[in-house]
């Protein structure tokens, strides 16, 4: 049996589609250690458990948005599935453990629910911090503007720079 999935892996498998945090059916199947087909069959056998706000089938625009989030997605004939994938919201993921009926599904779902909770807490604390900063800025005069601007810059997520290639570069004559 595969080792339990880490929080870091789960965080990387959560995407933003149609303004919702979701997980891709194939990623979930991999975590549960079942084929994607088996996962979707279990879902199709229990349609009442998966209303529209629990599970979404992606359309062409959604797939394009997903490709921008997964930069390593392969392109080409035979590289992908025949049908558009499904994504599951947090509630849909929670419901999956009830239809898969395996010990691993329950353990993985617990990890996924903890990760969603952690992400919600991080977002809430970021909003709280931004609100407190705005109220402090109103309270103090322009001499502290530099400090507030510096704090705002620290709150912006860091995007990794493109790494330079390693090796010797020969100058052309």
C-alpha positions as CSV (number, residue, x, y, z in Angstrom):
1,X,0.0,0.0,0.0
2,X,1.2,3.5,-0.8
3,X,2.3,5.9,1.9
4,X,-0.3,8.4,3.0
5,X,-0.3,11.7,1.0
6,X,1.4,14.7,2.5
7,X,-0.2,18.1,3.1
8,X,2.3,19.7,0.7
9,X,1.3,17.3,-2.2
10,X,-2.4,18.0,-1.5
11,X,-1.8,21.8,-1.5
12,X,-0.2,21.5,-5.0
13,X,-3.3,19.5,-6.2
14,X,-5.8,22.2,-5.3
15,X,-6.7,24.4,-8.2
16,X,-8.9,27.5,-8.6
17,X,-11.7,26.8,-11.2
18,X,-14.8,29.0,-11.6
19,X,-13.8,30.8,-8.4
20,X,-13.8,27.6,-6.3
21,X,-11.0,25.6,-4.9
22,X,-11.2,22.2,-6.4
23,X,-9.3,18.9,-6.9
24,X,-9.0,17.0,-10.2
25,X,-10.6,13.5,-10.4
26,X,-7.4,11.9,-11.6
27,X,-5.4,13.5,-8.8
28,X,-7.9,12.2,-6.2
29,X,-7.8,8.7,-7.8
30,X,-4.1,8.7,-7.6
31,X,-4.2,9.7,-3.9
32,X,-6.8,7.0,-3.1
33,X,-4.7,4.5,-5.1
34,X,-7.6,3.6,-7.4
35,X,-8.0,4.0,-11.2
36,X,-9.8,7.3,-12.2
37,X,-12.4,5.1,-13.9
38,X,-13.2,3.3,-10.6
39,X,-13.6,6.6,-8.8
40,X,-16.0,8.0,-11.4
41,X,-18.0,4.8,-11.5
42,X,-18.5,5.0,-7.7
43,X,-19.6,8.6,-8.1
44,X,-22.0,7.8,-11.0
45,X,-23.6,5.0,-8.9
46,X,-24.4,7.6,-6.2
47,X,-25.7,10.7,-8.1
48,X,-27.8,12.0,-5.2
49,X,-24.6,12.4,-3.1
50,X,-23.0,14.7,-5.7
51,X,-25.1,17.7,-6.6
52,X,-23.7,20.4,-8.9
53,X,-21.9,22.3,-6.2
54,X,-20.0,19.2,-5.1
55,X,-18.7,18.1,-8.6
56,X,-18.2,20.0,-11.9
57,X,-17.4,18.6,-15.3
58,X,-14.8,20.9,-16.9
59,X,-15.5,22.6,-20.3
60,X,-13.0,23.8,-22.8
61,X,-12.5,27.2,-21.1
62,X,-12.0,25.5,-17.7
63,X,-9.4,23.2,-19.2
64,X,-7.5,26.2,-20.6
65,X,-7.5,27.8,-17.1
66,X,-6.4,24.5,-15.6
67,X,-3.5,24.2,-18.1
68,X,-2.3,27.7,-17.0
69,X,-2.2,26.4,-13.4
70,X,-0.5,23.1,-14.3
71,X,2.4,24.2,-16.5
72,X,3.7,20.6,-16.9
73,X,0.5,19.3,-18.6
74,X,1.4,17.4,-21.8
75,X,-0.2,18.2,-25.1
76,X,-0.6,15.9,-28.1
77,X,-2.6,13.1,-29.4
78,X,-3.2,10.2,-27.0
79,X,-1.8,12.1,-24.0
80,X,-5.2,12.8,-22.4
81,X,-8.6,11.2,-21.6
82,X,-11.4,10.8,-24.0
83,X,-13.8,12.9,-21.9
84,X,-13.5,16.2,-20.0
85,X,-12.3,15.6,-16.4
86,X,-14.4,16.2,-13.3
87,X,-13.3,18.4,-10.4
88,X,-14.6,18.1,-6.8
89,X,-15.1,20.9,-4.4
90,X,-14.3,20.5,-0.7
91,X,-17.8,19.1,-0.1
92,X,-17.5,16.7,-3.0
93,X,-14.1,15.4,-1.7
94,X,-15.7,14.8,1.7
95,X,-18.5,12.8,0.1
96,X,-16.0,10.6,-1.8
97,X,-15.0,8.8,1.3
98,X,-18.5,7.5,1.7
99,X,-18.8,6.0,-1.8
100,X,-15.3,4.5,-2.0
101,X,-15.6,2.5,1.3
102,X,-11.9,1.9,1.8
103,X,-9.6,2.6,4.8
104,X,-7.2,4.5,2.5
105,X,-10.1,6.7,1.2
106,X,-11.0,7.7,4.8
107,X,-7.4,8.4,5.8
108,X,-6.7,10.5,2.6
109,X,-9.9,12.4,3.1
110,X,-8.9,13.4,6.6
111,X,-5.6,14.8,5.2
112,X,-7.4,16.6,2.5
113,X,-10.0,18.2,4.9
114,X,-7.2,19.3,7.1
115,X,-5.5,20.9,4.2
116,X,-8.6,22.8,3.0
117,X,-9.1,24.0,6.6
118,X,-5.4,25.2,6.8
119,X,-5.9,27.1,3.5
120,X,-9.0,28.8,4.7
121,X,-7.3,29.8,7.9
122,X,-4.3,31.2,5.9
123,X,-6.7,33.2,3.7
124,X,-8.6,34.6,6.7
125,X,-5.5,35.6,8.5
126,X,-4.2,37.4,5.4
127,X,-7.5,39.3,5.1
128,X,-7.3,40.2,8.8
129,X,-3.8,41.5,8.5
130,X,-4.6,43.6,5.4
131,X,-7.6,45.1,7.3
132,X,-5.5,46.0,10.3
133,X,-2.9,47.5,8.1
134,X,-5.5,49.7,6.4
135,X,-6.9,50.9,9.7
136,X,-3.4,51.7,11.0
137,X,-2.6,53.6,7.8
138,X,-5.6,55.8,8.3
139,X,-4.7,56.5,11.8
140,X,-1.1,57.7,11.2
141,X,0.2,60.4,8.9
142,X,2.3,60.4,5.8
143,X,5.6,59.9,7.6
144,X,4.8,56.2,8.1
145,X,3.7,55.7,4.5
146,X,7.1,54.2,3.6
147,X,6.7,51.6,6.4
148,X,3.2,50.7,5.3
149,X,4.4,50.3,1.7
150,X,7.3,48.1,2.8
151,X,4.9,45.9,4.8
152,X,2.6,45.6,1.8
153,X,5.5,44.5,-0.4
154,X,6.3,41.8,2.2
155,X,2.7,40.5,2.0
156,X,2.9,39.9,-1.8
157,X,3.6,36.3,-2.6
158,X,7.1,35.7,-4.0
159,X,7.3,34.4,-7.6
160,X,10.4,32.4,-8.3
161,X,12.8,34.0,-10.8
162,X,13.8,32.1,-13.9
163,X,17.1,30.4,-13.2
164,X,20.0,31.0,-15.4
165,X,21.5,28.0,-17.2
166,X,24.6,26.6,-15.6
167,X,27.7,26.1,-17.7
168,X,30.3,27.9,-19.7
169,X,29.3,30.3,-22.4
170,X,31.7,30.8,-25.2
171,X,31.9,34.2,-26.8
172,X,31.6,34.2,-30.6
173,X,34.4,35.8,-32.7
